[in-house]
Amino acid sequence: MSSREPAKVIMVQGTSSHAGKSILTAALCRIFARDGYEVAPFKAQNMSLNSYVTPDGGEIGRSQAVQAAAAMVEPRVEMNPVLLKPEAEARSQVVVMGRPRAVRSAREYHEMKPGIWGEVTAALDSLRAEYDVVVIEGAGSPAEINLKQSDIVNMRVALYAQAPVLLVGDIDRGGVFAQLVGTMVLLDPEEQALVKGHVINKFRGDPSLLTSGLEFLEERTGVPVAGVLPWFFDIHIPEEDSLGIEPGSESAAGTVVDIAVLRLPHIANFDDFDPLRHEPGVRVRYVASAEAFGAPDLVVIPGSKTTADDLAWLRAQGLAGRVVEARREGTPIIGICAGYQMLGRELHDPDGVESRRPVTEGLGLLPTSTTFLREKVTHQAKGRVSEGRGLLRGCEGAELTAYEIHMGVSPREDAASPFLIDTRSGRRVDSPDGALDEEGLTLGTYLHGLFHNRDLRRAVLEFVASRKGAALPPPTDDIDPDAEYDKLAALVRDNLDMELVSRVMGLDR
């Protein structure tokens, strides 16, 4: 189906962060795509350390890549024209149209916004010219009085596109009626007029118990309740932000392999570990203190936007010492991206790219040193395992699909390279990646998404289990993202008034 008119639009805004905007946006993308429309997601500005690389090497928020997958289209930078990646000292790297443009404090970034607004609207216009439906996501709350004057992501976008708005509130945190009514009160009249439906999200229990509250909400605001979405545990969609991975919530039942992932203050791309969490017999713990470190079978140091500062935090928490001690006692260690950099001997930052420290001592577990460069490397990558020992025993030659996002280079001195990249952003290369120590127990790589590769993941887990004389349960089938998006779409269809949604969009169903 195609259209010569600008795409129909619907916008999902929330009363707060983590209200469920990203998931509902993904669900609507899949619903409209299954209905035969060409669909694109859009979020003007995203603040997240969970990012993704588009096929042409641009960087966008991971949630927009997830929404694009739900819409069954390739992700592109127009879907998230502005990405803010928080750094230390209350500053953020500002990524515009997929490329880093500046590092700014919040005040400095607000001063940039007038110049960025034209790029935001151009990106939205280009999507509306190419697709039938664009599902727009807001950020945080549209009623933050101190931020409204410089808004480029919530009601300003809705007004520009004349987009009907679904306002989502999280009932699980309590106070949802106050959130929704209060948000409406704080909006300007022209903004209130765009809100066409309230959505109660994350409800547990009997919906009939909400009847009086829903009636009050409609009477008080004049806006209908478009749906009550239930809490779910059995649909696997990647989390947008680290609120979803708080330490200490993982079950130990049936554990064969215990994995400790260090919960860095600026942890990035934590969905790297989702496939590990879904493996039978595997427990993934996010560890933020030396006391919680325990005696893991495998330690993973994840990505970070502020490598030197997060390494200093590891030392202050006593975790750096625990990692080094664990490795000396024979525990395998894997470092991904910033974690790989931390495993080396030194971090050199002569231009102050990531910190004000020109030299930072690493953990010394790999014979590498990292130098930070001003140019960011962002690629989708394909390659293969080039070493078949230690952690990689049994998977030499296995094919890999991954992506790179980093601002440093880490030459190997004496360590073998465990991976060979064959293509970057579709271009043929022959580039070694990462380092593996002599024992094969310390592995570092710049490849995000490593554990999404089944053969490698199973080889690593089976090796770790075998070292303790244990065997993992048989693997289950990998989670099929398409099936998960369809399950999500079915749940939302059953609990959201899609006739109302289509009507306010002016969409012929």
N, C-alpha and C positions, 0 to 999 in steps of 0.2 A: 504494500500500500504506500502511496506517495502523495504529497500535497504541494501545491504551488503557493499556498498561503503560509505565513509563519506558523510554526508548530504551536499546537495547543499546549498550555502550561498548567501545572499545579505545583504549589510550593508547600513544603513541609517545614514548619517552624516549631520551636519547643519552648516550654516555660523555663528550661534550664539546660545545661549540658547534660549529656547522658540520659536524656528523656526518651530516646529511641528514634530520633529523627533519621539517622543513617539507615537503620534497619527498615523503617517504614518506606523510605525512599527506594531502597533496593527492592522491596516487595512490590511497590507500584511500578517500578521499571519492568519487573518480570511479568506482572499482570498485563500491562499494556502490550508488552512484546508478545506474549502468548495470544493476545487478542488480535495480533496481526499488524500492529503499528510498528514503525521504525522509531525507536526510543533512545534518548540520551539523558544521562544525569547531568546536573550542573550544581556546583557549589562555588560561589564567587571567591570566598576566602576560607581556607581551612587552616587551623593551627594543630599540627600533629607531627610527631616524630616517626609515625608509621607511614612511610611513603612508598611509592611504587614508580617504576620506570616504564614509560610508554614505548611502543615499538620503535619510535624514532629517537629515543634517548632523552625525552623530557621527563621531568619529575613532577608527580602529582600526589595528592593524598591517597593513602591506600583505600580509604572508604569509597572514593570515586572510581577506583579501579574495580572494586567489588561491585559497585552499582552498575558499571559498564558491563561486567560479566553477567549480572542479572538481566540486563537489557539485551544481552547477546550481541554486543558490538565491541570493537576494539577501544581501549581507553585512549584518550588524547588530551593534550594540555588544555584545550578549550573547556573541558569539563571541570577543571579546577584552576582557573587562571592565576590565583594567588595562594601560595602555600607558605605558612610561617612555621619555621622549625626552631623551637626554643633552644637557646644556648644558656651558658652561665651568665651571671650578673644581669639578669632580667633583660637580656637582649635576644633577638631572633634573627635567623637568616631569612631574608625575604626572597622567595622564589617566585618569579613572575613569568608566566607562560612557559613554565618548565625549566627556567634557567635562574641560577642565583643572581640577584641584582644588588643586594646590599645586606649589611648586618646593622640592625637598628634597635634602639630601645623602643618601648611602647610609645612614648611621646614623639620620638623621631619618626616612627612608622606612621602615626596619625598625620603627620605633616606630609608624608608621601602620598596619602590616599587620594587627594584630588587629582594627581597626575596618573594614578592607576585606574581610576573609575572608568575612563574611556576604554581601557583595555578589557576591563570586566564586561562592559556592555557590548563591545565588539565580539568578545568570545561567545556571549549568550546569543547575540544576533546571528552569528555564523552557525551555531547549532540549530537555532530555530529555522534557518533557511534550508537546512539539510535533512531535518527529521520531522516526523509527524507529531511527536509528543516529547516535551522536555520536562522532566521531573526535577524541580529545584529544591535544594536543601538549604536551610538557614544554618546559623551557628549560635550556640549559647541561647540567649533569650533576646527577643526584639524589644524588650521593655527596660533595658539597662539605660537609665536616664543619662548617665555620664558618657555613654558611648554613642548615643543616637545621632549626635551632630556629625560624627565622622563615619556613620554606618555605610558599609558597601556590601553587606552580605544578607541583611534581613529585610526590613520593610522598604528600604530604598530600592532593593532589587524587585520586590513584589510590586511596588508602585511603577517602576520602570516598565516591567513586563505586563502590568495589570493582571498579575497572577492571583487566582483564588488561593487562599491559605488554609491549610489544616493545622490547627494548633494542638500540639501534643503535650500531655502532662504525664509524669511518672507517679502513679498511685502507690507504688511499692515504697517510696520514700516518705509517704504521708503528706497531707496538706494539699492534695491535688486540686480541690475545688478553690482554695484560696489562690493557688498558683494561676489557674486559668482565669478566674474572675479578676485577680489583681493585674495580670498581664493585659487583659482587655481594658481595664480602667486606665492604665498608663499609656495606652496607644492613642494617637491622634485620631480624630473622627474619620479621616480618609483611610487610615490604616485599619481601623476597626471594621470599616465597610468591606475590606478584602477578606476578612476572616469568615469563612463559609462553613466551618465545621470544627468541633472539638473532638479530640481523640484521647480517651483514657487508656494509658499503656501500662503493661506489666501487672495486670490484675490477677489476683489469686482468689479463688472462691466462687461463690454463687453470684452471678451478675444481678439477680433480682434484688439483692440487698442494696444495690446502688440506685434503685429506682427514684427514691425521693431526692437524692443528690443530683441525679441527672436532670430531673424536672426543675429543680432550683436553678441549676446551671443554665438551662435553656431560658428560663424566665428572666434570670438576672442579666444575661448577656444578649438575649435575642438571637443567639446562634445555636443551631441544632447540634446535638451530639452525633457525630458521624460514626462512632464505633467505640467499643470497649475491647481492647486487644489483650488476650490472656498471656500470662507469663509462660514461657516455654523453655524446656531443657533439652529437647531432642532434635533441634534444628541447629546445624553447625554453620554459622556465618562468622567470618573473622571479626574480632573486636576492633573498634576504631581507635580507642585510646586505652591507656594503661589502667584506668579505673576498673577494667575487667580482669586484671591479673593481680589483685592484691595478694600479698604473701599469706600463707597459712591456711588456705582454703582447700587444699588438695587432699584427697583421701589416700590412706596408706593401704587400704584393703587389697589383697592380692598382688602386692608389689613384688616384682622380681628384680627390676632395675630401677634404682632411685637416682634421679637426675636433679642436680641443683643448678638452677639458672640464676645468676646473680642479678638481683633487682636493682639495677643502676638508677640513680636519680633521673637521668636523661635517657632511659632505655629506648631504643629505636627498633622498629621492625620486629616486634616481639611475636608477630604471627609466624615467624620462622619456626616456632616450636609447637604450633598447633598439631602437626602430624605426630609428634612424639606423644602428646597428651592423649591421642586417640588410639595408641597402640596398647593392646592388652598386656597386662603385667608391667606396665611402665608408669611410674609416678614422676610427674614434673613438679618440682617445688620452686617457687620464686623466693629467693633468700635475700634478706636485707640486713642481716646482722650476723656476727660471728657465733652468737648463741644458737641461732637457727641453722647453722651450716651443717651440723651433724656429721655423718659418715657416708656421703653419697658415693655411688658407684661411678658416676660421671659428673664432671663440672663443666658448665658452659658459661662463657662470658659473652654476652650479646653485644649488639651494636649500640652506639651512643653518638649523639651529636657533639658531645664535649668530652673527648677522650681523656685529656690530661686532668680535667677537673673530676671526672668520675673515677679515674684511677686514684687521685688524691682521696676521694671519699672512701674507696675501698680500703685504703691504708688507715684512714681515720677510724673506720668501723672494725678494724682488725681482720677484715675479710681477705685482704691481699696476702697476709701471712698465712691464713688458713689454706688458701689456694696453693701457695708454694709448698707448704708442708704436706698437703694432700698429694701433690704430684710427686714429691720425694718419696712418699710412702707407696707409690705405685698407682694412684688414681689417675685415670685418663682425663685430659683437659682439652676442650675445644674452644677456640676463640673465633668469633665471626665479626668481620669488619673492625670496629673499634676494639672488640675483644682480641682480635688477631694482633692489632697494633700494641695493645697492653702486654701481650705475652712476650714481646721482644725485649731487647736490651735498653734501647733509648727511643724517645720521641723527640724529634727536632722540629721546632716551629719558629724559624727565624723571622717570618713575616707576621706572626701573631694571627694566623688563620683561625686557630681553634682556641687559643688561650694566650695569656701574657707570659707564659713560661717559655723561654727559648729552648730549654732542654728539660725533659722529664725522664727520670729513670723508670724503665719498665720492670716487669716481673722477672725478666731474665730466663724465661723458660723456652724461648726459641732464639736461635742465632740470627736475629733480624734486627734492623733499626728502621724506624719510620721517619720520613720527612713529609711534613704537610705542605701542600701546594695550593695556590689560589684557585686553580681550575678544578672543578668538580667532575669526577668520572661518573657518568650515569649511562648504563647500558643494560639491555636484555642480553643474556649470554647463553650460549650452548657450548657444551664441551664434554669431557669424559674424565674418569678417574685414571690417573697415570701411575699411581703407586698402589700396591696390593698387600701391604703389610700393616701390622698393628691394628689401629682403629678401622683401617680400610681393607682388612684381610677378607679376601673372597670377592671383592667387587672391582678389581682392576679391569679397566676397559668399559665399565658401566657408563652409560650416557647420562648427562646432566642437563637440566634446564634451570636457570637461575637468573639473578640480576645483580648489578653492582651499583652502589651509591657510596662514594667515598672521596675524600680530598687529600689523600696521602698515598705515597708509594713506600713499599717495604721490601727492599732487596734482600734476598737470601744470601747468607754468607756460606754456611756449610750444609744447610738443611736441604732435603729433597723437596721438589715441588709435587704436591699430591694431585694437582688437577691441571688439565690442559684445556684452555678455552679455544674453541674452533671458530666461533662467530660472535661478534659483538654488534648489536643493533643491525643484524642482518648482513654484516660485512665479514668476509673471511679473514681470520687472523690465525696465528699459531703462537699463543701466549700462555706461558705457565702461570699458575696462580697458587698462592699460599705456601705454607711450609709444614713439614712433618719431621719431627726429631728422630734421632737414631733408633730409639725404642719403638717408634710408631705410636706413642701414647700422648704426645702433645701435637695438636693439629690446629693450624691457623689458616683462615681463608677470607677473602673479600666477597665471597659468593653468598648472597642472601637467597633464601628459599632452598638451601641445601637439603634439608630434611624432607622437603616435599618430593624428593626423588626416592622412590620406594626401594630400589635395590641397594642404594647407599645406606639409607636409613636402617633397613633390616640388618645389613652387614655390621654396622656400628653397634646396634643394640645386641645382636647375637654375640659379637665379640666381647662386649662388656659383660653380658650374662655368663659367658663361658669362663671368664676369669674368676668368677666366684663359684664355679661348679654348678651353675643353675641353667635352666632352659626356659626360654620364653614360651608362652602359649602360642599356638598357631596364629599367624596374622589374620586379621579380618580384612575384608576388601577395603581399599582406600575409599574415603568419603568422596562421593561424586558431587562436586559443587552444583552441577545442573539440577540434580535431584533435590539438593538442599534448598536451592532457590525456588524450585517448584513447590516444595513443602511449605516454605514461607509464604509464597503467593497464595496457596490454598488456604492457609490459616487466616491471612488477612482478608481474602475474599469472603470467608465465612463470618467475619466479625466487623467488617467495615462496609458502610453503605455505599457500594460502588455506583449505584444509580445516582445518588446525590453527588458523588465526586465527578462523575461524567457530566452531569447536568451543569454544575457550576463551571466546568471547563469548557462547555459548549461543544462537547465531543459526541459525535454520533456513534452510538454503540449498536 
